[in-house]
Amino acid sequence: MEGSFLHNFAEGEVLLVNKPYKWTSFDVVGKIRNAFKPAKIKVGHAGTLDPLAKGLLIICTGKFTKKIDDYQAQEKEYTGTFVLGATTPSYDMETEVDVRYDIRHITPAHILDTIPHFLGEIEQVAPAHSALKINGERAYEKARRGEEVQLKSRKVTISEFEITRIDLPEVDFRVVCSKGTYIRSLANDFGKKLQNGAYLSALRRTRIGQFSVDNSWEIMELVNKIKSQKEI
């Protein structure tokens, strides 16, 4: 039974995990990889989630790691919260607020009227505090040292953008977007379009292609399941 169990994962499985808050995507991969020990089974994830984000992470094992690029290219859905009236260098809560703005003039109508500017194909610049590489080094490593980070804009597609709650300074949203979209940058750009400021205070990935977070494992439940089946 143990041999068959390990063989299935070595041949290839897709595991859906609900990544916890403050875990890195690599933390999840490492936890699952360790659960297979002493067997050495290849494990990888299809699309990084920031540590401060929660939600769906696709984990591929064995030969299915060759399909990671295919899964990464699929459409993604997120829900979350923008905070208006302030900005942070990282565009989220990783760094402290650096500038504050008066939001007393902003109305729900202003917010809703801003949405069409971000639908369809748009130009976007990734946050300086991102995992993109500059001359072999992660951008966030440079940013954390206080060095200037210059990243090129790129085209992404926002196919759906819905405001689900307005309770200023908080604005809840749902977004469906293409690969490579930074929701932190969307928050920052949304604030700029309002001639104000905004940063991302909460983010949850709810879907990747046909895969939903509703069908995902909690990480420790999955790890315990793997370990218990190995012992059968």
N, C-alpha and C positions, 0 to 999 in steps of 0.2 A: 504493500500500500504506500509506504513512504517513497519507494522508488518511483511509482507511478505519479504520485503527487508532485515530486520534484521535477519529473520529466515534463509534466504539463507546463510548469513555469519556465523551464528551460526552452521548451518548444515555443512558448510565447503566450502571454496573457495580457489583457488590458484591465487595469485596476483603477477604479475611480475613488479618489480620496478627497475628503473635505478638509483642506489644509487649515490647521489652527492658526489663530492670531499669534504673531511674533515668531512663528516657525519660518525658516527659509525653505524654499522648494528642495534644496539639497538635504536639509534636515530630514524631510519626509523620505527621500530616496535612501538615505543612510539608514534610517530606522527599519525600512522594509528589507534592505539588503542584509542587515544584521540578523533579521528574523530568519533568514534562510540558512544561516551558518550552521554547521561547517560547510554546507554546499556553497559553491561559488556560482551564483546565478546573476547574469547581467540585469541591471535595473536602471531605468532612466525616466525622466519626466518630459512631457510634451508641452512646454510652455511655462516659463517662470512666473510665479506670483510673488510680489513684494512681501517682505516679512509682515508689514502692517495690514496686508490684505488677507482675506479669508476666502474659502470657497473651493471650487472644483479644480483639482489637479489630476491630470491623466498620467498614470504610471504604466510604463511598458516593461515587460520582463522578457528575457531570453531573446529569441529571434524577432519578436515584435518590436524590439528597440529600433529596428530598421524602418519602422513605420512612423517614427516620431515626427519627422518632417511633415508627413501627410497630416497628422493630427494638429500640429502647430499652425498649419496653413488655414485651418477651418475657422469659420465665423465664431465670434465669442459674444457672450452676453454678460453684463455686469449690472449690479445695483450698488448704490452707495449714497454718500452725503457730501455735498460741498458746504463749506462755511464761507459766507460772504463777509466782506469788510476787513480782510486781512490777507497777507501773503506770507509764505515761508520759502526759504531757499530751495527746499526739496520738493515743494508743491504739495506736501502732505505733512503729517505730524511727526516725521522723523526729526525735523529741525524746528527751532522756536520761531514764533512770529517775528518778522523783521519790519513790516510796515502795516499800519492800520489805516482804515478809511471810514468815512462817515457813510452809513447806509440808510439814513433816514429818508432819503429821497427815492429809494428803490422800492418799487411796487411789484406785486405778482405779475402785473401786465408787462412790466419791463423784462422780467425774467422769462416769461413765456414768449415774448417777441424776439428774444435772443436765440432761441432754439434753432430756427431755420438757417442761421448763419453757420451752423455746425453739422448740417445734414448733407449727405453725399460725399464726394471726394474733397478732402480738405488738406491743406499743408499743416504739418505739425512738427515741432522741434521737441525732441525727448528732453526730460529733465537732466540737469547737470548731475544730479544724484541718481544716475541710472547705471545699469550694468553694461551698457555699450562700451566697447573698447576703443581707446585712443592710443595708437602706437603700442598696442599690446597690454595696456593698463586700463582697468575699469574706470569709467568716468567718475563714479562716486568716490573712488580713492583719491583722485585729484581734487574733487570738490571738497572732501572732508579735510584736506590739507590747506584749504583756502585758495587753491590755484584756480585761475580762470579756465573754464571749460567751454569750448566752442563746438557745437554739434550742428550738422547740416539738417535742414528741414527735409521732410519726406512726405509723400502722399499716403494718406490712409483714408478709409471709407467708413463713415458713420451711417448705417442704414436705418437705425431707429434711435430716437433720443426723446425720452419722455420724462417730464417732471411729475413726480408722484406725491410730493408733499412740500409745502412752503411754510416754514415757521422760522422766519428770519431771526438770527443770521443763517439758519440751516435750510438747505434745499436738498431734498431727496430726489434721486433720478434712477432711470433705467436706460441703459445704452446697449445697442447691438452694433458691433464694429468688426473691422477686418483685423487680420494679423498685424502686429506691430503698433497698434494704437496704445498710446499712454493715456490712461484716464486722469493721471495727475496733471499732465499737460492740458488736457481738456478742461479741467477745473481752473487752472491758471489762465488759460485763454478765455474762458467764459467770464471770469472776473474782469479781464481787460476789455472785453466787448461791452461790458456794463460800465466801462470807465471807472472801475473800482478794483477790488482785489478778491481773490477766492483761493482756497486750498482744499485739498481732499482730506476729509476727516474719517471716512469709513469706506471700505470697498469690499465687495463680495462677488466672485465670479460664479455665475449661476449656470452657465451652459458653454460647452465647446462643441460646435457642430450638433450632432444628434445626442450627445452625452449631457445629462443633467445632474446637477449637484444633488437633486432629490434621490438619486440612485447611488450615492457615494457612501463609502465607508468612513467612519471616524477612525483616525489613524491607529489608535491603540486597540480598537476592536479588530481591525485588520491584522495587526501584528500578532495579537493573541490567537486569532483564527489560524494564521500560518503556523505558529508554533504548536498549537494543539493538533493540527493535522499531521505535522511531521512526527508527532509522538505516537500516532495511531499504529 
